[in-house]
Amino acid sequence: MNKHDNSRVADEEKALMRRIVHGDEGAFEALYDRYSRLLYSILLSVVKHPPEAQDMLQELFVHIWHQARQFNAERGSVYSWLVTMTRNRAIA
């Protein structure tokens, strides 16, 4: 992926977050489809127990839905925000 593609993806993800803030369930589903496998793999690598990782993933996405306003594009990418939040939940 080149720099232009990375910028386009980042812009798309920021737009998804803005839509989620406004209650757009389609945007939330798109974010879930894009990131659920990655975030699940992070959780599973830490907790080592698939049912627990699945529960944590569900809780994480509920948190994302309710706290989407906390995302600040000036502080980093959607990817970084999600991965950091996932890691913090997994080790807590």
TIDOMAR-669814 format. One record per atom (N, C-alpha, C, O): atom name; x, y, z; residue number from 1. Coordinates in steps of 0.2 Angstrom, whole numbers, plus 2048, in hexadecimal, padded with zeros to 3 digits. Layout:
R  a  px  py  pz   k
R CA   X   Y   Z NUM
...
This chain:
R  a  px  py  pz   k
R  N 804 7FA 800   1
R CA 800 800 800   1
R  C 804 806 800   1
R  O 809 807 804   1
R  N 803 80B 7FC   2
R CA 807 811 7FB   2
R  C 804 816 800   2
R  O 7FF 816 803   2
R  N 808 81C 800   3
R CA 806 821 804   3
R  C 7FF 824 803   3
R  O 7FB 826 807   3
R  N 7FE 824 7FC   4
R CA 7F7 827 7FA   4
R  C 7F1 822 7FD   4
R  O 7EC 824 7FF   4
R  N 7F3 81C 7FC   5
R CA 7EE 817 7FF   5
R  C 7ED 817 806   5
R  O 7E7 817 809   5
R  N 7F2 818 80A   6
R CA 7F2 818 811   6
R  C 7EE 81F 813   6
R  O 7EA 81E 818   6
R  N 7EF 824 810   7
R CA 7EB 82A 811   7
R  C 7E4 829 810   7
R  O 7E0 82C 814   7
R  N 7E2 826 80A   8
R CA 7DB 825 809   8
R  C 7D8 820 80E   8
R  O 7D2 822 810   8
R  N 7DB 81B 810   9
R CA 7D9 817 815   9
R  C 7D8 81A 81C   9
R  O 7D3 81A 81F   9
R  N 7DD 81E 81E  10
R CA 7DC 822 824  10
R  C 7D6 827 823  10
R  O 7D2 828 828  10
R  N 7D5 82A 81E  11
R CA 7CF 82F 81D  11
R  C 7C9 82B 81D  11
R  O 7C4 82D 820  11
R  N 7C9 825 81A  12
R CA 7C3 821 81B  12
R  C 7C1 81F 822  12
R  O 7BB 81F 824  12
R  N 7C6 81D 826  13
R CA 7C5 81B 82D  13
R  C 7C3 821 831  13
R  O 7BF 820 835  13
R  N 7C6 827 830  14
R CA 7C4 82D 834  14
R  C 7BC 82E 832  14
R  O 7B8 830 837  14
R  N 7BA 82D 82C  15
R CA 7B3 82E 82A  15
R  C 7AF 829 82D  15
R  O 7A9 82B 82F  15
R  N 7B1 823 82E  16
R CA 7AD 81E 831  16
R  C 7AC 820 838  16
R  O 7A7 820 83B  16
R  N 7B1 823 83C  17
R CA 7B1 825 843  17
R  C 7AC 82A 843  17
R  O 7A8 82B 848  17
R  N 7AC 82F 83F  18
R CA 7A7 835 83F  18
R  C 7A0 832 83F  18
R  O 79C 835 842  18
R  N 79F 82E 83A  19
R CA 798 82B 839  19
R  C 796 827 83F  19
R  O 790 827 841  19
R  N 79B 823 842  20
R CA 799 81F 849  20
R  C 797 824 84E  20
R  O 792 823 852  20
R  N 79B 82A 84F  21
R CA 799 82F 854  21
R  C 792 831 853  21
R  O 78E 832 858  21
R  N 78F 831 84D  22
R CA 788 833 84B  22
R  C 784 82D 84B  22
R  O 77E 82E 849  22
R  N 786 828 84E  23
R CA 781 822 84E  23
R  C 780 81E 848  23
R  O 77B 81A 848  23
R  N 785 81E 843  24
R CA 784 81A 83D  24
R  C 786 813 83E  24
R  O 78C 812 83F  24
R  N 781 80F 83E  25
R CA 782 808 83F  25
R  C 786 804 83A  25
R  O 78A 800 83B  25
R  N 785 807 834  26
R CA 788 804 82E  26
R  C 790 806 82E  26
R  O 794 801 82C  26
R  N 792 80B 831  27
R CA 799 80D 831  27
R  C 79C 809 837  27
R  O 7A2 807 836  27
R  N 798 808 83C  28
R CA 79A 803 842  28
R  C 79C 7FC 83F  28
R  O 7A1 7F9 841  28
R  N 797 7FA 83B  29
R CA 798 7F3 838  29
R  C 79E 7F3 834  29
R  O 7A2 7EE 834  29
R  N 79F 7F8 830  30
R CA 7A5 7F8 82B  30
R  C 7AB 7F8 82F  30
R  O 7B0 7F5 82E  30
R  N 7AC 7FC 835  31
R CA 7B1 7FC 839  31
R  C 7B3 7F5 83C  31
R  O 7B8 7F3 83D  31
R  N 7AD 7F2 83E  32
R CA 7AE 7EB 841  32
R  C 7B0 7E6 83C  32
R  O 7B5 7E3 83D  32
R  N 7AE 7E7 836  33
R CA 7B0 7E2 831  33
R  C 7B7 7E3 82F  33
R  O 7BB 7DF 82E  33
R  N 7BA 7EA 830  34
R CA 7C0 7EB 82E  34
R  C 7C5 7E9 833  34
R  O 7CB 7E7 832  34
R  N 7C3 7E9 83A  35
R CA 7C8 7E9 83F  35
R  C 7C7 7E3 844  35
R  O 7CB 7E1 848  35
R  N 7C1 7E0 844  36
R CA 7C0 7DA 849  36
R  C 7C5 7D5 849  36
R  O 7C7 7D2 84E  36
R  N 7C7 7D2 843  37
R CA 7CC 7CD 843  37
R  C 7D2 7CF 846  37
R  O 7D5 7CB 84A  37
R  N 7D5 7D5 844  38
R CA 7DB 7D7 847  38
R  C 7DA 7D8 84F  38
R  O 7DF 7D6 852  38
R  N 7D5 7DB 851  39
R CA 7D4 7DC 858  39
R  C 7D3 7D6 85C  39
R  O 7D6 7D5 862  39
R  N 7D0 7D1 859  40
R CA 7CF 7CB 85C  40
R  C 7D6 7C7 85D  40
R  O 7D7 7C4 862  40
R  N 7DA 7C8 858  41
R CA 7E0 7C4 858  41
R  C 7E5 7C7 85D  41
R  O 7E8 7C4 861  41
R  N 7E4 7CE 85E  42
R CA 7E8 7D1 864  42
R  C 7E6 7CF 86B  42
R  O 7E9 7CD 86F  42
R  N 7DF 7CF 86B  43
R CA 7DC 7CC 872  43
R  C 7DE 7C5 873  43
R  O 7E0 7C3 879  43
R  N 7DD 7C1 86E  44
R CA 7DF 7BA 86F  44
R  C 7E6 7B9 871  44
R  O 7E8 7B4 874  44
R  N 7EA 7BC 86E  45
R CA 7F2 7BC 86F  45
R  C 7F3 7BD 876  45
R  O 7F8 7BB 879  45
R  N 7EF 7C1 879  46
R CA 7F1 7C3 880  46
R  C 7ED 7BE 885  46
R  O 7F0 7BC 88A  46
R  N 7E6 7BD 884  47
R CA 7E3 7B9 889  47
R  C 7E3 7B2 888  47
R  O 7E1 7AE 88C  47
R  N 7E5 7B0 882  48
R CA 7E6 7A9 880  48
R  C 7DF 7A4 881  48
R  O 7E0 79E 881  48
R  N 7D9 7A7 881  49
R CA 7D3 7A3 882  49
R  C 7CE 7A6 87E  49
R  O 7CB 7AC 87F  49
R  N 7CC 7A3 878  50
R CA 7C8 7A5 873  50
R  C 7C1 7A8 876  50
R  O 7BF 7AE 874  50
R  N 7BE 7A5 87A  51
R CA 7B7 7A8 87C  51
R  C 7B8 7AE 880  51
R  O 7B4 7B3 87F  51
R  N 7BE 7AF 884  52
R CA 7BF 7B5 887  52
R  C 7C1 7BA 882  52
R  O 7BF 7C0 883  52
R  N 7C5 7B9 87D  53
R CA 7C7 7BE 878  53
R  C 7C0 7C0 874  53
R  O 7C0 7C6 873  53
R  N 7BC 7BB 873  54
R CA 7B6 7BD 870  54
R  C 7B1 7C2 874  54
R  O 7AF 7C7 871  54
R  N 7B1 7C0 87A  55
R CA 7AD 7C5 87F  55
R  C 7B0 7CC 87F  55
R  O 7AD 7D1 87F  55
R  N 7B7 7CC 880  56
R CA 7BA 7D2 880  56
R  C 7BA 7D6 879  56
R  O 7B9 7DC 87A  56
R  N 7B9 7D3 874  57
R CA 7B8 7D6 86D  57
R  C 7B2 7D9 86D  57
R  O 7B1 7DF 86B  57
R  N 7AD 7D6 86F  58
R CA 7A6 7D9 86F  58
R  C 7A5 7DF 874  58
R  O 7A3 7E4 872  58
R  N 7A8 7DE 87A  59
R CA 7A8 7E4 87F  59
R  C 7AC 7EA 87C  59
R  O 7AA 7F0 87D  59
R  N 7B2 7E8 878  60
R CA 7B6 7ED 875  60
R  C 7B2 7F1 870  60
R  O 7B2 7F7 870  60
R  N 7AE 7EE 86C  61
R CA 7AA 7F1 867  61
R  C 7A4 7F5 86A  61
R  O 7A2 7FA 867  61
R  N 7A1 7F3 86F  62
R CA 79C 7F7 872  62
R  C 79F 7FD 875  62
R  O 79C 802 874  62
R  N 7A5 7FC 878  63
R CA 7A9 802 87A  63
R  C 7AA 807 875  63
R  O 7A9 80D 875  63
R  N 7AC 805 86F  64
R CA 7AE 809 869  64
R  C 7A8 80D 867  64
R  O 7A8 813 865  64
R  N 7A2 809 867  65
R CA 79C 80C 865  65
R  C 79A 812 869  65
R  O 798 817 867  65
R  N 79B 811 870  66
R CA 799 816 875  66
R  C 79E 81C 876  66
R  O 79D 821 878  66
R  N 7A4 81A 874  67
R CA 7AA 81F 875  67
R  C 7AD 821 86F  67
R  O 7B3 824 86F  67
R  N 7AA 821 869  68
R CA 7AD 823 863  68
R  C 7AF 82A 863  68
R  O 7B4 82C 860  68
R  N 7AB 82E 867  69
R CA 7AD 835 867  69
R  C 7B4 837 86A  69
R  O 7B7 83C 869  69
R  N 7B7 832 86E  70
R CA 7BD 832 871  70
R  C 7C3 832 86C  70
R  O 7C9 834 86D  70
R  N 7C1 82F 866  71
R CA 7C6 82F 861  71
R  C 7C8 836 85E  71
R  O 7C4 83A 85D  71
R  N 7CF 837 85E  72
R CA 7D2 83D 85C  72
R  C 7D7 83C 857  72
R  O 7DC 83A 858  72
R  N 7D5 83E 850  73
R CA 7D9 83D 84B  73
R  C 7DF 841 84B  73
R  O 7E4 83F 848  73
R  N 7E0 846 84F  74
R CA 7E6 84A 850  74
R  C 7EB 846 854  74
R  O 7F1 847 854  74
R  N 7E9 841 858  75
R CA 7ED 83D 85C  75
R  C 7F0 837 859  75
R  O 7F4 834 85B  75
R  N 7EC 835 854  76
R CA 7EE 82E 850  76
R  C 7E9 82C 84C  76
R  O 7E4 82E 84B  76
R  N 7EB 826 849  77
R CA 7E6 823 844  77
R  C 7E1 81F 848  77
R  O 7E1 81D 84E  77
R  N 7DB 81D 844  78
R CA 7D6 818 847  78
R  C 7D9 812 849  78
R  O 7D8 80F 84E  78
R  N 7DE 80F 844  79
R CA 7E1 809 846  79
R  C 7E5 809 84C  79
R  O 7E4 805 850  79
R  N 7E9 80E 84D  80
R CA 7ED 80F 854  80
R  C 7E8 80F 85A  80
R  O 7E9 80C 85F  80
R  N 7E3 813 859  81
R CA 7DE 814 85F  81
R  C 7DB 80D 860  81
R  O 7DB 80B 866  81
R  N 7D9 809 85B  82
R CA 7D6 803 85D  82
R  C 7DA 7FE 85F  82
R  O 7D9 7FA 864  82
R  N 7E0 7FE 85D  83
R CA 7E5 7F9 85F  83
R  C 7E8 7FA 866  83
R  O 7E8 7F6 86A  83
R  N 7E9 801 868  84
R CA 7EB 803 86E  84
R  C 7E5 801 873  84
R  O 7E6 7FE 879  84
R  N 7DF 803 872  85
R CA 7D9 801 876  85
R  C 7D9 7FA 877  85
R  O 7D7 7F7 87D  85
R  N 7DA 7F6 872  86
R CA 7D9 7EE 872  86
R  C 7DF 7EC 877  86
R  O 7DD 7E8 87B  86
R  N 7E5 7EE 876  87
R CA 7EA 7EC 87A  87
R  C 7E9 7ED 881  87
R  O 7EA 7E9 885  87
R  N 7E7 7F3 882  88
R CA 7E6 7F5 889  88
R  C 7E1 7F1 88D  88
R  O 7E1 7EF 893  88
R  N 7DB 7F0 889  89
R CA 7D6 7EB 88C  89
R  C 7D9 7E4 88D  89
R  O 7D7 7E1 892  89
R  N 7DD 7E2 889  90
R CA 7DF 7DB 889  90
R  C 7E4 7DA 88F  90
R  O 7E4 7D5 892  90
R  N 7E8 7DF 891  91
R CA 7EC 7DE 896  91
R  C 7EA 7E1 89D  91
R  O 7ED 7E0 8A2  91
R  N 7E4 7E4 89D  92
R CA 7E1 7E6 8A3  92
R  C 7DF 7E1 8A8  92
R  O 7DC 7E2 8AD  92
